[in-house]
């Protein structure tokens, strides 16, 4: 499955911490704010807080007995 920007639908990296491409992120939030958002999301991923509370398949650890849908 390919990740796509929620605004323009262009492809984004599968490991991206945000669901927007750089072009749209910069257009929506501006350079300084978009960089801050991405940095904060990357830090959250590093400490394990990025998927906290998520219900997506990728976020469910195997130890909880999640089943493929």
Buried (B, 14 or more C-beta within 10 A) or exposed (E): EEBBBEBEEEEBEEEBBBEBBBEBBBEEBEEEEBEEBBEEBBEBEEEEEBBEEEEEEEEBEEEEEEEEE
